[in-house]
Amino acid sequence: MTTDFQLVSITGLILEEQTGLSLDDLCRACAAQADRIIELVNEGVLAPAGNAPDDWRFTGLQLQRARVALRLEADLGVNLAGAALALELLDELDSIRTRLRLFEGK
């Protein structure tokens, strides 16, 4: 019996709701240009803290939303408004599931 395995080292960062990512950080994490992230903000997909792109701070949750929106566009050809609607519906579904679990006592 031969045991073939490869040891892989992975380095990561856990992002929480309190994490403050800059626009550049978010662009690197999403492999996206700043213009794409600014479009997500303008469409209402992301709501950063701060008044201007140089001051914006994004949370770990917003990083996740940006990745989902960009994937919807790239993989399914959904336009930005459609991605925003899909994210809103996913948020509503999560909320309903949470309330259902509370109702069922789980």
Backbone as JSON, one array per atom type, in Angstrom:
{
  "sequence": "MTTDFQLVSITGLILEEQTGLSLDDLCRACAAQADRIIELVNEGVLAPAGNAPDDWRFTGLQLQRARVALRLEADLGVNLAGAALALELLDELDSIRTRLRLFEGK",
  "N": [[0.85, -1.16, 0.0], [0.67, 2.07, -0.96], [1.18, 5.24, 0.25], [0.43, 8.19, -0.88], [0.82, 11.49, -0.47], [0.58, 15.01, -0.22], [1.96, 17.62, 1.48], [0.51, 20.63, 2.16], [0.79, 24.04, 2.65], [-1.24, 26.53, 3.89], [-2.09, 29.87, 4.03], [-4.13, 32.18, 5.63], [-6.64, 34.7, 6.28], [-8.92, 35.57, 8.7], [-11.86, 37.18, 8.29], [-13.94, 39.41, 9.86], [-17.04, 40.91, 10.87], [-16.25, 43.33, 11.92], [-13.98, 43.96, 10.59], [-11.99, 46.24, 8.8], [-11.68, 46.91, 5.64], [-9.84, 48.51, 3.1], [-10.54, 50.2, -0.04], [-8.58, 49.37, -1.88], [-7.71, 47.01, -0.61], [-10.05, 45.48, -0.8], [-10.3, 45.29, -3.58], [-8.01, 43.76, -4.21], [-8.62, 41.41, -2.8], [-10.86, 40.55, -4.17], [-9.94, 40.32, -6.69], [-10.47, 42.36, -8.53], [-10.97, 45.36, -10.44], [-10.84, 48.76, -9.27], [-12.88, 50.32, -10.36], [-14.95, 48.47, -10.8], [-15.67, 47.78, -8.2], [-16.52, 50.25, -7.27], [-18.76, 50.57, -8.9], [-20.37, 48.57, -7.79], [-20.86, 49.7, -5.31], [-22.23, 52.0, -6.09], [-24.49, 50.83, -7.15], [-25.68, 49.88, -4.92], [-25.09, 47.46, -3.86], [-22.96, 47.22, -2.14], [-22.23, 48.88, 0.9], [-20.16, 50.91, 2.0], [-18.4, 52.18, 4.92], [-17.63, 55.62, 5.35], [-16.98, 58.54, 3.3], [-15.84, 58.95, 0.77], [-14.19, 57.22, -1.95], [-11.43, 56.93, -1.23], [-11.6, 56.94, 1.51], [-13.27, 54.88, 2.16], [-14.37, 52.02, 3.99], [-14.66, 48.6, 4.2], [-16.5, 45.76, 5.33], [-15.96, 42.33, 6.4], [-18.23, 40.89, 5.66], [-19.14, 42.45, 3.56], [-17.12, 42.0, 1.74], [-17.65, 39.34, 1.12], [-20.17, 39.69, -0.12], [-19.44, 41.23, -2.34], [-17.82, 39.42, -3.74], [-19.72, 37.43, -4.38], [-21.5, 38.9, -5.99], [-19.8, 39.63, -8.12], [-19.18, 37.11, -9.07], [-21.71, 36.23, -9.91], [-22.09, 37.92, -12.04], [-19.89, 37.22, -13.72], [-20.06, 34.4, -14.04], [-22.75, 33.77, -14.59], [-23.66, 35.75, -16.2], [-25.23, 37.77, -15.23], [-26.53, 41.02, -14.93], [-25.49, 44.06, -13.2], [-27.64, 45.19, -11.71], [-29.29, 42.97, -11.55], [-27.66, 41.26, -10.07], [-27.6, 42.67, -7.68], [-30.3, 42.45, -6.94], [-30.47, 39.64, -6.66], [-28.72, 39.27, -4.48], [-30.13, 40.64, -2.51], [-32.4, 39.04, -2.33], [-31.2, 36.65, -1.46], [-30.31, 37.51, 1.05], [-32.78, 37.93, 2.27], [-33.76, 35.31, 2.25], [-31.91, 34.09, 4.0], [-32.61, 35.45, 6.35], [-35.25, 34.57, 6.73], [-34.81, 31.83, 7.07], [-33.35, 31.9, 9.46], [-35.27, 32.94, 11.23], [-37.12, 30.85, 11.07], [-35.67, 28.71, 12.18], [-35.46, 29.67, 14.81], [-38.16, 29.68, 15.48], [-38.73, 26.98, 15.36], [-37.25, 26.16, 17.43], [-34.61, 25.38, 17.23]],
  "CA": [[0.0, 0.0, 0.0], [1.44, 3.29, -1.07], [0.48, 6.44, 0.72], [0.92, 9.4, -1.53], [0.17, 12.72, -0.04], [1.39, 16.22, -0.36], [1.7, 18.57, 2.54], [0.29, 21.97, 1.6], [0.66, 25.09, 3.66], [-2.19, 27.56, 3.48], [-2.13, 31.03, 4.89], [-5.38, 32.9, 5.42], [-7.02, 35.74, 7.21], [-10.33, 35.51, 9.03], [-12.45, 38.51, 8.25], [-15.17, 39.5, 10.63], [-17.87, 42.08, 10.6], [-15.55, 44.54, 12.35], [-12.8, 44.18, 9.76], [-12.08, 47.44, 7.96], [-10.88, 46.79, 4.43], [-9.85, 49.67, 2.21], [-10.92, 49.89, -1.42], [-7.48, 48.58, -2.46], [-7.77, 45.67, -0.01], [-11.19, 44.77, -1.38], [-9.96, 45.0, -4.97], [-7.08, 42.63, -4.22], [-9.32, 40.21, -2.32], [-11.84, 40.14, -5.18], [-9.29, 40.33, -8.01], [-11.29, 43.26, -9.35], [-10.52, 46.75, -10.57], [-11.58, 49.68, -8.4], [-14.1, 50.75, -11.05], [-15.99, 47.46, -10.59], [-16.15, 47.9, -6.82], [-17.27, 51.51, -7.2], [-20.07, 50.28, -9.5], [-21.15, 47.81, -6.79], [-21.29, 50.67, -4.3], [-23.24, 52.87, -6.71], [-25.71, 50.04, -7.36], [-26.25, 49.57, -3.62], [-24.69, 46.12, -3.43], [-22.06, 47.43, -1.01], [-22.44, 50.16, 1.6], [-18.98, 51.09, 2.85], [-18.32, 53.34, 5.81], [-16.77, 56.63, 4.75], [-17.65, 59.38, 2.32], [-15.22, 58.93, -0.55], [-13.48, 55.96, -2.17], [-10.17, 56.85, -0.48], [-11.93, 56.77, 2.92], [-14.19, 53.77, 2.35], [-13.98, 50.83, 4.74], [-15.59, 47.5, 3.93], [-16.46, 44.67, 6.31], [-15.8, 41.0, 5.85], [-19.5, 40.55, 5.02], [-19.2, 43.13, 2.26], [-16.21, 41.26, 0.87], [-18.41, 38.17, 0.64], [-21.2, 40.17, -1.06], [-18.77, 41.65, -3.58], [-17.42, 38.21, -4.46], [-20.92, 36.78, -4.93], [-22.0, 39.74, -7.09], [-18.88, 39.51, -9.25], [-19.34, 35.75, -9.62], [-22.99, 36.19, -10.64], [-21.85, 38.59, -13.33], [-18.94, 36.49, -14.56], [-20.47, 33.01, -14.32], [-24.12, 33.64, -15.1], [-23.99, 36.85, -17.1], [-26.23, 38.63, -14.6], [-26.05, 42.41, -14.86], [-25.3, 44.55, -11.84], [-28.94, 45.31, -11.04], [-29.73, 41.6, -11.28], [-26.83, 40.75, -8.96], [-28.09, 43.35, -6.46], [-31.57, 41.81, -6.6], [-30.18, 38.29, -6.19], [-28.16, 39.37, -3.13], [-31.23, 41.04, -1.62], [-33.23, 37.85, -2.12], [-30.43, 35.73, -0.62], [-30.37, 38.05, 2.41], [-34.13, 37.66, 2.78], [-33.83, 33.88, 2.49], [-31.18, 33.83, 5.24], [-33.41, 35.97, 7.45], [-36.39, 33.66, 6.92], [-34.28, 30.58, 7.64], [-33.0, 32.17, 10.86], [-36.53, 33.02, 11.99], [-37.71, 29.51, 11.1], [-34.92, 27.93, 13.18], [-35.87, 30.16, 16.13], [-39.54, 29.24, 15.68], [-38.71, 25.54, 15.58], [-36.49, 25.91, 18.64], [-33.31, 24.76, 16.92]],
  "C": [[0.9, 1.23, 0.0], [0.6, 4.46, -0.59], [1.12, 7.65, 0.08], [0.14, 10.58, -0.98], [1.15, 13.86, -0.18], [0.98, 17.17, 0.76], [1.63, 19.96, 1.93], [0.13, 22.94, 2.74], [-0.26, 26.17, 3.11], [-2.16, 28.67, 4.51], [-3.42, 31.79, 4.6], [-5.61, 33.94, 6.49], [-8.5, 35.63, 7.45], [-10.87, 36.92, 9.11], [-13.78, 38.49, 8.98], [-15.91, 40.77, 10.25], [-17.14, 43.37, 10.95], [-14.32, 44.85, 11.5], [-13.0, 45.4, 8.88], [-11.15, 47.35, 6.77], [-10.97, 48.08, 3.63], [-10.32, 49.23, 0.82], [-9.84, 49.03, -2.08], [-7.48, 47.16, -1.92], [-8.88, 44.85, -0.66], [-10.92, 44.39, -2.83], [-9.02, 43.8, -5.05], [-7.79, 41.34, -3.83], [-10.3, 39.67, -3.35], [-11.22, 40.0, -6.57], [-10.09, 41.18, -8.98], [-10.67, 44.65, -9.39], [-11.39, 47.63, -9.67], [-12.88, 50.15, -9.05], [-15.25, 49.77, -10.82], [-16.55, 47.56, -9.17], [-16.96, 49.17, -6.65], [-18.66, 51.33, -7.82], [-20.96, 49.5, -8.52], [-21.66, 48.73, -5.7], [-22.41, 51.53, -4.87], [-24.56, 52.15, -6.93], [-26.38, 49.67, -6.04], [-25.93, 48.17, -3.13], [-23.82, 46.21, -2.19], [-22.34, 48.8, -0.41], [-21.25, 50.39, 2.53], [-19.16, 52.24, 3.83], [-17.37, 54.34, 5.15], [-17.48, 57.35, 3.63], [-17.1, 59.29, 0.91], [-14.43, 57.64, -0.71], [-12.16, 55.84, -1.39], [-10.41, 56.61, 1.01], [-12.79, 55.54, 3.2], [-13.55, 52.65, 3.15], [-15.09, 49.8, 4.56], [-15.41, 46.43, 5.0], [-16.21, 43.35, 5.6], [-17.07, 40.53, 5.14], [-19.61, 41.2, 3.65], [-18.23, 42.52, 1.26], [-16.94, 40.06, 0.28], [-19.46, 38.59, -0.39], [-20.57, 40.57, -2.39], [-18.37, 40.44, -4.4], [-18.61, 37.52, -5.11], [-21.42, 37.58, -6.12], [-21.11, 39.6, -8.32], [-18.97, 38.14, -9.9], [-20.64, 35.62, -10.4], [-22.82, 36.83, -12.01], [-21.0, 37.72, -14.25], [-19.46, 35.11, -14.97], [-21.83, 32.9, -14.98], [-24.52, 34.76, -16.04], [-25.06, 37.78, -16.55], [-25.69, 40.06, -14.57], [-26.02, 42.88, -13.4], [-26.6, 44.68, -11.06], [-29.49, 43.93, -10.68], [-28.95, 40.99, -10.12], [-27.28, 41.38, -7.65], [-29.39, 42.72, -6.01], [-31.35, 40.41, -6.04], [-29.62, 38.33, -4.76], [-29.23, 39.75, -2.12], [-32.12, 39.84, -1.31], [-32.51, 36.81, -1.26], [-30.42, 36.19, 0.83], [-31.72, 37.75, 3.05], [-34.31, 36.18, 3.1], [-33.09, 33.51, 3.78], [-31.97, 34.28, 6.46], [-34.59, 35.04, 7.76], [-35.93, 32.35, 7.54], [-33.93, 30.76, 9.11], [-34.25, 32.22, 11.72], [-37.19, 31.65, 12.11], [-37.01, 28.63, 12.14], [-35.3, 28.36, 14.59], [-37.27, 29.66, 16.46], [-39.59, 27.75, 16.02], [-37.9, 25.16, 16.83], [-35.15, 25.24, 18.42], [-32.2, 25.76, 17.12]]
}
